[in-house]
């Protein structure tokens, strides 16, 4: 949290490193041994990479889900975007579904449901859980009701990054 804006929860890179280690230790202590780490793009990718290393999981995959379009602004429903992992290839396997935050829980719910429909044994993990979430992830580092400023997105894109005509 920052004193400049008490309405925001600020995650530093250092605290993120602590979160990764603590979450990995919690997963191991729980007895869950994922065979695959599935990161929800974009926010879940840094945590997915960290957990894959901390849990010594070599197989990783990503799934692209769009829901939030800005601070407090989101689509009516989460939308899975291409390219997408073929979850049927993971049938019968233990998969750790990773995202940055369970706010409403709707993004996690979509991915966990898709995993279940494909015969995947999935558990979910996030850095932050909000009290408003509909889907309780099995693992969460902290709970907050604030808007979260993650170190990988705090500064926004560099100038010109959104110009696709180049």
SERO-4910 file (N, C-alpha, C, O; in steps of 0.05 Angstrom, whole numbers):
BEGIN
 pado doro    nc1    nc2    nc3   cac1   cac2   cac3    cc1    cc2    cc3    oc1    oc2    oc3
  Unk    A     17    -24      0      0      0      0     18     25      0     39     24     12
  Unk    A      9     46    -13     25     70    -14     10     93      1    -14     93      1
  Unk    A     26    111     13     13    133     27      3    154      7    -14    170     14
  Unk    A     13    153    -18      5    172    -38    -24    167    -47    -39    186    -53
  Unk    A    -32    142    -48    -60    136    -56    -69    112    -39    -65     89    -47
  Unk    A    -82    117    -17    -91     95      1   -112     77    -11   -118     56      0
  Unk    A   -123     85    -34   -144     68    -47   -131     46    -64   -145     29    -75
  Unk    A   -104     46    -66    -90     26    -82    -72      9    -65    -60     17    -45
  Unk    A    -71    -16    -73    -53    -36    -61    -29    -37    -81    -33    -44   -104
  Unk    A     -5    -30    -72     18    -30    -90     35    -54    -84     45    -57    -62
  Unk    A     39    -71   -104     57    -94   -102     84    -87   -115     85    -79   -138
  Unk    A    105    -89    -99    132    -84   -110    143   -110   -121    133   -132   -116
  Unk    A    164   -108   -137    178   -132   -147    188   -149   -124    186   -174   -125
  Unk    A    199   -137   -103    209   -152    -81    187   -167    -67    190   -191    -61
  Unk    A    164   -154    -62    142   -168    -49    131   -190    -67    122   -211    -58
  Unk    A    131   -185    -93    122   -205   -112    140   -230   -110    129   -253   -110
  Unk    A    166   -227   -107    184   -250   -103    177   -266    -78    177   -290    -78
  Unk    A    170   -251    -56    162   -264    -32    135   -279    -36    132   -302    -26
  Unk    A    117   -267    -51     91   -280    -56     95   -306    -71     82   -326    -65
  Unk    A    112   -306    -91    117   -330   -107    127   -353    -89    116   -375    -90
  Unk    A    147   -347    -73    158   -368    -55    138   -378    -35    135   -402    -30
  Unk    A    123   -359    -23    103   -367     -3     80   -383    -16     71   -403     -4
  Unk    A     71   -375    -39     50   -390    -53     60   -418    -61     45   -437    -57
  Unk    A     84   -420    -71     95   -446    -78     97   -464    -54     90   -488    -55
  Unk    A    106   -453    -32    108   -469     -7     81   -478      2     78   -501     13
  Unk    A     61   -462     -1     33   -469      7     23   -492    -11     10   -510     -1
  Unk    A     28   -490    -37     19   -511    -55     32   -537    -47     19   -558    -46
  Unk    A     58   -537    -43     73   -561    -35     63   -572     -9     58   -596     -6
  Unk    A     59   -555     11     49   -563     38     22   -576     36     14   -593     52
  Unk    A      6   -567     16    -21   -577     12    -21   -605     -1    -41   -619     -2
  Unk    A      2   -613    -12      5   -639    -25     -2   -639    -54     -3   -660    -66
  Unk    A     -8   -616    -65    -15   -614    -94     11   -612   -110     27   -595   -105
  Unk    A     15   -630   -129     38   -631   -145     30   -627   -175     25   -646   -189
  Unk    A     28   -601   -184     20   -597   -211     40   -608   -231     64   -607   -227
  Unk    A     29   -618   -253     45   -627   -275     48   -605   -296     68   -604   -312
  Unk    A     29   -586   -296     28   -564   -315     20   -539   -301      2   -539   -284
  Unk    A     33   -517   -307     24   -490   -298     12   -476   -321     24   -472   -342
  Unk    A    -14   -468   -317    -29   -454   -338    -34   -425   -330    -49   -420   -311
  Unk    A    -20   -407   -343    -22   -379   -337    -44   -365   -353    -46   -369   -377
  Unk    A    -60   -349   -339    -80   -333   -353    -68   -306   -361    -60   -290   -344
  Unk    A    -67   -302   -387    -54   -278   -398    -74   -255   -395    -98   -258   -399
  Unk    A    -63   -232   -389    -35   -225   -387    -26   -224   -358     -3   -232   -352
  Unk    A    -43   -216   -339    -34   -212   -312    -24   -236   -297     -7   -234   -279
  Unk    A    -33   -260   -305    -24   -284   -291      2   -295   -301     13   -313   -288
  Unk    A     13   -284   -323     38   -295   -334     62   -292   -316     78   -310   -313
  Unk    A     67   -268   -304     90   -266   -286     89   -286   -263    109   -298   -256
  Unk    A     66   -289   -250     63   -308   -228     66   -337   -238     78   -353   -225
  Unk    A     55   -343   -262     57   -370   -273     86   -377   -277     95   -399   -271
  Unk    A    102   -358   -288    130   -364   -293    145   -368   -266    160   -387   -263
  Unk    A    140   -351   -247    152   -354   -221    145   -380   -207    163   -393   -196
  Unk    A    120   -387   -208    111   -412   -195    122   -437   -210    129   -457   -197
  Unk    A    124   -435   -237    135   -458   -252    163   -464   -243    171   -487   -239
  Unk    A    179   -442   -239    207   -446   -229    207   -456   -200    221   -475   -193
  Unk    A    191   -443   -183    191   -449   -154    181   -478   -149    189   -491   -130
  Unk    A    162   -487   -166    151   -514   -162    165   -535   -180    158   -558   -179
  Unk    A    185   -526   -195    201   -543   -213    183   -558   -233    185   -582   -237
  Unk    A    165   -542   -245    147   -552   -265    156   -543   -292    158   -518   -297
  Unk    A    163   -561   -310    174   -554   -336    153   -547   -356    157   -531   -374
  Unk    A    129   -560   -354    108   -556   -373     91   -532   -366     79   -531   -344
  Unk    A     90   -513   -384     73   -489   -380     56   -484   -404     63   -492   -426
  Unk    A     34   -470   -400     16   -463   -421      3   -437   -414      3   -428   -391
  Unk    A     -9   -424   -434    -23   -399   -429    -51   -400   -442    -55   -414   -461
  Unk    A    -68   -385   -430    -95   -381   -441   -101   -351   -440    -96   -339   -419
  Unk    A   -111   -341   -461   -116   -312   -463   -146   -307   -457   -163   -316   -471
  Unk    A   -150   -292   -435   -178   -285   -428   -179   -255   -424   -163   -244   -408
  Unk    A   -197   -241   -437   -201   -213   -434   -226   -208   -418   -247   -219   -423
  Unk    A   -223   -191   -397   -247   -184   -381   -245   -155   -373   -263   -139   -379
  Unk    A   -223   -147   -360   -219   -119   -352   -208   -103   -375   -190   -111   -390
  Unk    A   -220    -79   -379   -211    -61   -400   -199    -36   -389   -190    -19   -404
  Unk    A   -198    -33   -363   -187    -10   -349   -194    -11   -319   -207    -30   -310
  Unk    A   -187     10   -305   -193     12   -276   -223     13   -273   -236     32   -282
  Unk    A   -235     -8   -260   -263     -9   -256   -280    -13   -281   -305     -9   -280
  Unk    A   -268    -20   -303   -282    -23   -328   -277    -51   -339   -254    -60   -341
  Unk    A   -299    -65   -346   -296    -92   -356   -318    -99   -376   -338    -85   -378
  Unk    A   -313   -120   -391   -333   -130   -410   -356   -143   -395   -353   -149   -371
  Unk    A   -378   -148   -408   -401   -161   -394   -394   -189   -384   -403   -198   -363
  Unk    A   -377   -204   -400   -369   -231   -393   -340   -234   -402   -331   -222   -421
  Unk    A   -325   -252   -388   -298   -258   -397   -298   -271   -424   -316   -287   -430
  Unk    A   -279   -264   -441   -278   -275   -468   -250   -288   -472   -230   -276   -468
  Unk    A   -251   -314   -481   -226   -328   -487   -218   -319   -515   -233   -321   -534
  Unk    A   -193   -310   -517   -182   -300   -543   -162   -320   -554   -149   -335   -539
  Unk    A   -160   -321   -580   -139   -338   -593   -112   -325   -590   -110   -300   -586
  Unk    A    -90   -340   -591    -90   -369   -592    -96   -380   -564    -92   -367   -544
  Unk    A   -106   -405   -564   -113   -417   -538   -101   -445   -536    -98   -459   -557
  Unk    A    -95   -453   -513    -85   -480   -508   -107   -500   -512   -131   -495   -506
  Unk    A   -100   -523   -523   -120   -545   -526   -121   -560   -500   -103   -577   -495
  Unk    A   -140   -554   -484   -142   -566   -457   -147   -596   -458   -141   -610   -439
  Unk    A   -157   -607   -480   -160   -636   -482   -133   -651   -481   -132   -674   -474
  Unk    A   -112   -637   -489    -85   -648   -487    -76   -652   -458    -57   -666   -452
  Unk    A    -90   -638   -440    -83   -639   -411   -101   -657   -395    -99   -657   -371
  Unk    A   -119   -671   -408   -139   -688   -395   -124   -708   -377   -104   -720   -384
  Unk    A   -135   -711   -352   -123   -730   -333    -99   -720   -319    -87   -734   -303
  Unk    A    -91   -695   -324    -66   -684   -312    -73   -664   -290    -95   -653   -289
  Unk    A    -54   -659   -272    -57   -640   -251    -47   -613   -261    -23   -610   -268
  Unk    A    -64   -593   -261    -58   -567   -272    -62   -545   -251    -83   -545   -238
  Unk    A    -43   -527   -249    -46   -504   -232    -53   -480   -249    -37   -472   -266
  Unk    A    -77   -470   -246    -87   -447   -261    -79   -422   -246    -86   -419   -223
  Unk    A    -66   -404   -260    -53   -381   -247    -63   -354   -258    -64   -350   -283
  Unk    A    -71   -336   -240    -79   -309   -248    -68   -290   -227    -60   -298   -206
  Unk    A    -69   -264   -234    -58   -244   -215    -78   -239   -192    -69   -236   -169
  Unk    A   -104   -237   -198   -123   -230   -178   -150   -244   -183   -158   -247   -206
  Unk    A   -163   -252   -162   -191   -261   -163   -208   -238   -153   -213   -236   -129
  Unk    A   -217   -222   -172   -234   -198   -164   -263   -207   -163   -274   -211   -141
  Unk    A   -275   -211   -186   -302   -223   -187   -300   -253   -187   -318   -267   -178
  Unk    A   -277   -263   -196   -273   -292   -198   -283   -303   -224   -281   -327   -229
  Unk    A   -295   -286   -241   -307   -296   -265   -287   -306   -286   -292   -326   -300
  Unk    A   -264   -293   -287   -243   -303   -306   -233   -331   -297   -232   -349   -313
  Unk    A   -227   -333   -272   -218   -359   -261   -240   -380   -265   -234   -403   -273
  Unk    A   -265   -373   -260   -287   -392   -263   -289   -403   -291   -294   -427   -295
  Unk    A   -285   -385   -311   -286   -394   -339   -264   -414   -345   -270   -435   -357
  Unk    A   -240   -408   -336   -218   -426   -342   -220   -452   -326   -215   -474   -338
  Unk    A   -227   -451   -301   -230   -475   -285   -252   -493   -296   -249   -517   -297
  Unk    A   -274   -481   -305   -296   -496   -317   -287   -510   -343   -293   -533   -347
  Unk    A   -272   -495   -359   -262   -506   -384   -243   -530   -378   -244   -550   -392
  Unk    A   -227   -527   -357   -209   -549   -349   -225   -573   -341   -220   -596   -350
  Unk    A   -245   -569   -324   -262   -591   -314   -275   -605   -338   -277   -630   -339
  Unk    A   -286   -590   -357   -299   -601   -380   -280   -618   -397   -289   -636   -411
  Unk    A   -254   -611   -396   -234   -626   -412   -222   -649   -396   -204   -663   -406
  Unk    A   -232   -653   -371   -221   -676   -355   -195   -669   -341   -180   -688   -335
  Unk    A   -190   -644   -336   -166   -635   -323   -171   -632   -293   -192   -621   -285
  Unk    A   -152   -641   -276   -154   -636   -247   -140   -609   -242   -116   -607   -243
  Unk    A   -156   -588   -238   -146   -561   -236   -149   -550   -208   -170   -554   -195
  Unk    A   -129   -535   -199   -131   -518   -176   -122   -491   -184   -105   -488   -202
  Unk    A   -132   -470   -170   -125   -443   -178   -110   -428   -157   -113   -433   -133
  Unk    A    -93   -409   -166    -76   -393   -148    -75   -365   -159    -74   -360   -183
  Unk    A    -75   -346   -140    -73   -317   -147    -55   -304   -126    -51   -314   -104
  Unk    A    -45   -281   -134    -31   -264   -115    -51   -252    -95    -47   -254    -71
  Unk    A    -72   -241   -106    -92   -227    -89   -120   -239    -94   -128   -245   -116
  Unk    A   -135   -242    -72   -163   -249    -72   -178   -225    -61   -170   -213    -42
  Unk    A   -200   -218    -75   -217   -197    -65   -241   -209    -51   -250   -231    -58
  Unk    A   -252   -195    -31   -275   -206    -16   -300   -210    -34   -318   -224    -26
  Unk    A   -300   -197    -57   -323   -199    -76   -322   -222    -95   -340   -226   -111
  Unk    A   -301   -238    -94   -298   -260   -114   -320   -281   -111   -328   -288    -88
  Unk    A   -329   -291   -133   -349   -312   -134   -335   -340   -133   -347   -359   -124
  Unk    A   -311   -341   -143   -296   -366   -143   -272   -363   -124   -255   -347   -129
  Unk    A   -272   -378   -103   -250   -377    -84   -227   -394    -95   -230   -418    -99
  Unk    A   -205   -381   -102   -182   -397   -110   -172   -414    -87   -175   -407    -64
  Unk    A   -161   -437    -94   -150   -454    -72   -127   -441    -58   -123   -445    -34
  Unk    A   -112   -424    -72    -89   -411    -60    -89   -381    -67    -92   -374    -90
  Unk    A    -84   -365    -47    -82   -336    -50    -62   -326    -30    -61   -335     -7
  Unk    A    -45   -307    -38    -25   -296    -21    -37   -276     -1    -31   -278     23
  Unk    A    -53   -257    -11    -65   -237      6    -94   -231     -3   -101   -237    -26
  Unk    A   -109   -218     14   -135   -208      7   -135   -178     10   -123   -167     28
  Unk    A   -149   -165     -9   -152   -136     -9   -177   -128    -23   -187   -142    -40
  Unk    A   -188   -105    -15   -211    -94    -29   -203    -70    -46   -220    -57    -58
  Unk    A   -177    -64    -48   -167    -41    -63   -161    -49    -92   -159    -72    -99
  Unk    A   -158    -28   -109   -148    -32   -136   -118    -38   -132   -104    -25   -117
  Unk    A   -108    -58   -147    -81    -67   -143    -63    -57   -166    -70    -58   -189
  Unk    A    -41    -46   -158    -21    -37   -177      2    -58   -178     17    -60   -159
  Unk    A      3    -73   -199     23    -93   -203     48    -81   -215     46    -63   -231
  Unk    A     72    -91   -208     96    -79   -219     99    -82   -249    112    -65   -261
  Unk    A     87   -102   -261     90   -106   -290     71    -89   -306     74    -87   -330
  Unk    A     52    -76   -293     33    -59   -308     31    -31   -298     15    -15   -308
  Unk    A     46    -24   -277     43      2   -263     49     25   -281     36     46   -279
  Unk    A     68     23   -300     76     45   -316     61     47   -343     63     67   -357
  Unk    A     46     26   -350     32     26   -375     51     22   -398     75     20   -394
  Unk    A     40     20   -422     57     15   -446     76     38   -452     70     61   -444
  Unk    A     98     33   -465    116     54   -473    104     69   -496     87     58   -511
  Unk    A    111     94   -500     99    110   -522    103     96   -549    125     86   -555
  Unk    A     82     94   -565     83     82   -591     77     52   -591     75     40   -613
  Unk    A     75     39   -568     72     10   -567     46      1   -579     45    -21   -590
  Unk    A     25     17   -577     -1      8   -588     -4     13   -618    -25      6   -629
  Unk    A     16     25   -631     15     31   -659     21      5   -675     45     -3   -677
  Unk    A      1     -8   -686      5    -33   -701     10    -29   -731     12    -48   -746
  Unk    A     11     -4   -739     15      2   -768     44      1   -776     51      2   -800
  Unk    A     62      0   -756     91      1   -762    101    -25   -774    124    -28   -780
***
